[in-house]
């Protein structure tokens, strides 16, 4: 074998070795990236779970608020009716007993 042939074999071996090293490093990088992505997805799943829990709580709060608003509206209507009745009574003789000026004694 001549020096040229040995140099060609050495160059080919170096090229193959560099391709193998590049492949190994690339696979290692892909593995690390997969691990990072798995951790990130796991963290996102936890965050999404927390958000779902908070949404349930907010839904309950909004529902309770709506119920309270309905109760307040009903109480306002009742108060208006009572106020109307009081106004009507103020213009009349009284609720149960007549006013003293209308009572006729002795007959």
C-alpha positions in Angstrom: 0.0 0.0 0.0 1.1 3.4 -0.8 1.0 6.5 1.3 -1.8 7.9 -0.9 -3.9 4.8 -0.4 -3.3 4.9 3.4 -4.2 8.6 3.4 -7.4 7.9 1.5 -8.3 5.1 3.9 -7.5 7.4 6.8 -9.6 10.2 5.3 -12.5 7.8 4.7 -12.3 6.5 8.2 -12.2 10.0 9.6 -15.3 11.0 7.6 -17.2 7.9 8.7 -16.1 8.5 12.3 -17.3 12.2 12.1 -20.7 11.1 10.7 -21.0 8.5 13.5 -20.0 11.1 16.2 -22.4 13.7 14.6 -25.2 11.1 14.7 -24.5 10.2 18.3 -24.4 13.8 19.4 -27.6 14.5 17.5 -29.4 11.6 19.1 -28.2 12.8 22.5 -29.5 16.3 21.8 -32.8 15.0 20.6 -33.0 12.9 23.8 -32.3 15.9 26.0 -34.9 18.0 24.1 -37.5 15.2 24.5 -36.8 15.2 28.2 -37.2 19.0 28.4 -40.4 18.8 26.3 -41.7 16.1 28.6 -41.0 18.2 31.7 -42.6 21.3 30.0 -45.7 19.3 29.1 -46.0 17.9 32.6 -45.8 21.4 34.0 -48.4 22.6 31.6 -50.7 19.8 32.5 -50.4 20.8 36.2 -51.1 24.4 35.3 -54.1 23.4 33.2 -55.4 21.3 36.1 -55.1 24.3 38.4 -56.9 26.6 35.9 -59.7 24.0 35.6 -60.1 24.0 39.4 -60.1 27.8 39.5 -62.7 27.9 36.7 -65.0 25.6 38.8 -64.6 27.9 41.8 -65.3 30.9 39.6 -68.4 29.2 38.2 -69.7 28.5 41.7 -69.1 32.1 42.7 -70.9 33.5 39.6 -73.8 31.1 40.2 -74.1 32.2 43.9 -73.9 35.8 42.8 -76.8 35.3 40.3 -78.9 33.6 43.0 -78.2 36.5 45.4 -79.1 39.0 42.7 -82.4 37.2 42.2 -83.1 37.2 46.0 -82.2 40.9 46.2 -84.6 41.6 43.3 -87.4 39.7 45.0 -86.8 41.5 48.3 -86.9 44.9 46.4 -90.2 43.9 44.9 -91.6 42.9 48.4 -90.3 46.2 49.9 -92.0 48.2 47.1 -95.3 46.4 47.7 -95.0 47.0 51.5 -94.2 50.7 50.8 -97.2 50.9 48.5 -99.5 49.4 51.1 -98.2 51.8 53.8 -98.9 54.7 51.4 -102.4 53.4 50.8 -103.0 53.0 54.5 -101.8 56.5 55.1 -104.6 57.8 52.9 -107.3 55.7 54.5 -108.8 55.4 58.0 -106.5 52.8 59.4 -105.8 49.1 59.0 -108.0 47.5 61.7 -109.5 50.2 63.9 -111.2 53.3 62.7 -109.7 56.7 63.5 -111.0 58.3 66.7 -112.6 61.1 64.9 -114.9 58.7 63.1 -116.1 56.8 66.2 -119.6 57.7 67.3 -120.1 57.3 71.0 -123.4 56.7 72.6 -125.4 55.3 69.8 
